[in-house]
Amino acid sequence: MPKALELKPEFCSIAGDKRFRVASVEAPSADGALSEQIAQALKENCIAVVWPELTVSPELRAKIVELIRDRDVTDELEAPEILIPGTWHEKTDHGIVNRARIYDGYGEERLSYDKIAPYADDGWGMENVTAGDRVCVLATESALMGVAICLDFCDVCQTGFGQGTRPEHRLGRLQRGELLPV
């Protein structure tokens, strides 16, 4: 039986609060699994293929993008409209963020989205990331797709997004491809 995926966190303390970020991931069976997952998604005619948060390192993400870019374009199976190969803790000019990179079915990066509500639990502490400040929505041929990571936009998160507007008005504003501040 292949070894399970294992996250490798780094811990620190900020003002007495325990913090973490994922520094690496061990995924010994990932190479074969990625090919199988993409093949199955193509066979099932999925419009979106999404991998879990903090499970796809930048190196694995590059392999996913390569598999999509290198597929046979004469194949009768349609590529998914979007791919989100997980998220990763990335260093930016604003600090470390938990970033999702969103690709089209040809492997071209179209958007990136930074997690707004950092995760926390008693064991690992608070996710040591700078919160994102934008909502990300992508209009494809068949759907309007929003992106959220973990607790973003759940009832436990107070973002202020859309307060005082009806849902159809929120969608109308987002449909134009705007990135709205939270």
Secondary structure per residue as TSV (DSSP state, phi and psi in degrees):
chain	resnum	aa	ss	phi	psi
A	1	M	-	360.0	130.4
A	2	P	-	-65.1	150.6
A	3	K	-	-66.8	140.2
A	4	A	-	-70.9	160.0
A	5	L	-	-61.7	137.8
A	6	E	E	-134.6	121.3
A	7	L	E	-80.3	141.8
A	8	K	E	-115.5	95.7
A	9	P	E	-84.6	158.7
A	10	E	E	-115.5	136.1
A	11	F	E	-113.0	150.8
A	12	C	E	-151.6	176.0
A	13	S	E	-127.8	131.8
A	14	I	E	-125.5	117.9
A	15	A	T	51.5	38.7
A	16	G	T	82.7	-3.4
A	17	D	E	-95.9	131.2
A	18	K	E	-70.4	132.6
A	19	R	E	-129.2	155.8
A	20	F	E	-141.6	158.6
A	21	R	E	-146.7	151.1
A	22	V	E	-86.5	119.2
A	23	A	E	-89.9	-33.4
A	24	S	E	-160.0	171.4
A	25	V	E	-139.9	137.1
A	26	E	E	-98.8	122.3
A	27	A	-	-139.7	75.1
A	28	P	T	-60.0	-29.5
A	29	S	T	-100.7	13.1
A	30	A	H	-65.3	-41.9
A	31	D	H	-55.5	-51.3
A	32	G	H	-67.2	-39.2
A	33	A	H	-64.1	-39.9
A	34	L	H	-60.5	-46.1
A	35	S	H	-59.9	-44.4
A	36	E	H	-64.6	-41.7
A	37	Q	H	-64.4	-43.1
A	38	I	H	-67.2	-42.6
A	39	A	H	-60.0	-42.6
A	40	Q	H	-66.5	-40.6
A	41	A	H	-62.2	-40.3
A	42	L	H	-65.7	-44.3
A	43	K	H	-61.7	-38.8
A	44	E	T	-83.0	-2.6
A	45	N	T	58.1	44.9
A	46	C	-	-69.0	141.1
A	47	I	S	-87.4	-20.3
A	48	A	E	-141.3	140.5
A	49	V	E	-126.0	121.8
A	50	V	E	-129.6	130.1
A	51	W	-	-101.0	156.9
A	52	P	-	-67.1	157.8
A	53	E	T	-57.2	136.9
A	54	L	T	55.6	32.3
A	55	T	-	-119.6	-7.1
A	56	V	S	-120.8	106.1
A	57	S	-	-68.0	165.2
A	58	P	H	-55.9	-34.0
A	59	E	H	-68.2	-43.3
A	60	L	H	-67.4	-37.5
A	61	R	H	-59.1	-42.4
A	62	A	H	-61.3	-37.0
A	63	K	H	-67.0	-40.1
A	64	I	H	-61.5	-47.8
A	65	V	H	-61.6	-41.4
A	66	E	H	-63.1	-43.4
A	67	L	H	-60.3	-40.1
A	68	I	H	-70.4	-44.1
A	69	R	H	-65.7	-34.2
A	70	D	T	-89.6	0.8
A	71	R	S	-69.8	157.6
A	72	D	-	-71.1	113.4
A	73	V	T	-71.6	-15.0
A	74	T	T	-86.0	-4.2
A	75	D	S	-59.5	137.5
A	76	E	S	-70.7	-15.1
A	77	L	S	-78.8	129.7
A	78	E	-	-78.0	142.5
A	79	A	-	-71.3	151.9
A	80	P	-	-63.3	156.3
A	81	E	S	-74.5	-35.0
A	82	I	E	-139.7	152.5
A	83	L	E	-127.7	135.2
A	84	I	E	-126.3	94.6
A	85	P	-	-78.2	70.4
A	86	G	-	65.6	-160.3
A	87	T	E	-134.0	167.9
A	88	W	E	-151.7	150.0
A	89	H	E	-75.6	113.3
A	90	E	E	-120.9	143.8
A	91	K	E	-82.9	133.6
A	92	T	E	-132.6	179.3
A	93	D	T	-64.4	-20.8
A	94	H	T	-100.3	7.6
A	95	G	E	112.4	-167.3
A	96	I	E	-83.6	135.2
A	97	V	E	-125.7	159.9
A	98	N	E	-99.6	100.2
A	99	R	E	-109.0	133.0
A	100	A	E	-100.8	132.7
A	101	R	E	-107.5	129.7
A	102	I	E	-109.8	126.0
A	103	Y	E	-115.7	153.7
A	104	D	E	-84.4	178.9
A	105	G	T	-69.2	-3.0
A	106	Y	T	-105.8	1.9
A	107	G	S	88.2	15.4
A	108	E	-	-94.2	129.8
A	109	E	E	-69.8	128.4
A	110	R	E	-108.9	-36.1
A	111	L	E	-149.7	161.5
A	112	S	E	-132.1	151.9
A	113	Y	E	-137.2	131.1
A	114	D	E	-104.2	129.8
A	115	K	-	-53.8	137.3
A	116	I	S	-94.6	-37.9
A	117	A	S	-111.4	97.4
A	118	P	-	-57.7	143.5
A	119	Y	-	-78.4	150.2
A	120	A	E	-148.2	143.1
A	121	D	E	-151.1	170.5
A	122	D	T	-67.0	-32.4
A	123	G	T	-76.5	-53.1
A	124	W	T	-92.9	-19.6
A	125	G	E	88.3	-154.2
A	126	M	E	-90.2	139.0
A	127	E	E	-62.2	125.2
A	128	N	-	-86.7	71.6
A	129	V	-	-133.8	156.5
A	130	T	-	-83.9	128.8
A	131	A	-	-68.1	140.1
A	132	G	-	-69.9	164.2
A	133	D	-	-133.0	20.0
A	134	R	B	-136.6	148.3
A	135	V	-	-95.4	139.3
A	136	C	E	-118.2	121.6
A	137	V	E	-133.9	136.1
A	138	L	E	-122.2	127.0
A	139	A	E	-93.2	121.3
A	140	T	-	-111.2	-178.0
A	141	E	S	-63.6	-31.5
A	142	S	S	-112.4	-9.5
A	143	A	-	-160.0	159.2
A	144	L	E	-102.1	116.9
A	145	M	E	-117.1	126.6
A	146	G	E	-99.5	157.0
A	147	V	E	-120.7	133.4
A	148	A	-	-142.1	150.5
A	149	I	-	-119.1	126.0
A	150	C	T	53.9	-108.4
A	151	L	T	-91.8	1.1
A	152	D	T	-54.1	127.0
A	153	F	T	71.5	11.0
A	154	C	S	-79.0	166.8
A	155	D	T	-60.6	-25.1
A	156	V	T	-79.0	-6.2
A	157	C	-	-111.5	123.9
A	158	Q	-	-97.2	97.1
A	159	T	-	-103.0	-22.0
A	160	G	-	81.6	-4.8
A	161	F	T	-63.5	123.0
A	162	G	T	76.7	8.6
A	163	Q	T	-64.4	133.3
A	164	G	T	84.2	5.0
A	165	T	S	-123.3	151.5
A	166	R	-	-78.1	153.4
A	167	P	H	-54.3	-40.3
A	168	E	H	-65.1	-28.6
A	169	H	H	-73.3	-38.1
A	170	R	H	-63.0	-45.0
A	171	L	H	-63.3	-39.0
A	172	G	H	-59.8	-41.5
A	173	R	H	-69.0	-38.2
A	174	L	H	-76.2	-25.0
A	175	Q	H	-60.7	-26.4
A	176	R	T	-77.5	4.1
A	177	G	T	81.6	15.4
A	178	E	-	-73.5	148.6
A	179	L	-	-101.4	114.6
A	180	L	-	-95.6	134.6
A	181	P	B	-64.3	145.5
A	182	V	-	-94.0	360.0
